[in-house]
Amino acid sequence: MPRILIIAYGNPMRSDDGLAWRAADALENTFDSAEVEILRSHQLTPELAETVSRSQAVLFVDAASPDGGNCQPGEVCSTEVQVSKSPPRFSHQLSPGAVVALARELYGAEPRSFSVTVTGQDFGHGELLSPAVEAAIPALVVRIEGLVRSLLSTELRPRGSSKA
C-alpha cells in the first residue's frame, strides 16, 4: 500500500464541487505509485476508513463552501485534520476527521491527515468550474505536490531508518 493516500472527493456534475477530481487528474503520474495513491470519491463514507488505515498520511481534497464572506472563491487552504477523541457517528457522509477517527477506532491506525480545499463559488448542476476555481487549480496542485513531497522527505521515513 502506498505511504500517502490522496482522497479527491466531490461531485463532478455539480460545477465547483468537481474540482478535486480535476486536481486528481492533474496529479496523475506525478508521484511514484508505490508512494502515493490517488482515490476519487463522490463523498466520504465509513468504508474509506480501512483504506485510510493502510496509509501513513492522507490528504483530503475538496471544494469548500464560502463561509459568510471570510473566504473568497478560488482561495486555496490546507490544514491538519482535527481528529475527535470520541467515536464518530455513522452517517451517510462523514467529515475527514470522522474517517480518520474510524480508522483509528477500527484498525488502530493514526495517519497524519490534512484537508486541502479551494473555496467554491458555483455548486449548481453542470460540469464547468467557475472562473475563480478553474484559475485556482494550478495553485491547488502545487500545494498538494509540496505537501506530499514534504511528507515523503521528512515526516514519513520508514520506522528504524535514520536521517543521512
Number of C-alpha atoms within 10 A of each C-alpha: 13 15 20 26 25 25 26 27 22 22 22 21 15 17 21 34 30 24 32 29 23 18 21 20 15 13 16 14 11 10 14 10 14 10 14 22 18 20 14 17 15 16 16 21 17 19 11 17 22 17 14 26 24 19 22 22 23 27 25 24 26 25 26 20 19 17 9 7 8 7 16 16 22 25 18 21 14 17 11 13 19 14 19 12 11 10 13 18 10 12 11 9 13 17 17 23 20 26 25 29 25 28 23 20 17 13 14 11 19 19 21 17 24 21 20 25 24 29 24 28 21 20 19 13 13 15 16 18 23 17 13 18 25 15 12 19 19 13 15 24 20 13 16 24 15 12 16 21 12 12 17 18 11 9 13 15 14 10 6 5 7 7 6 3
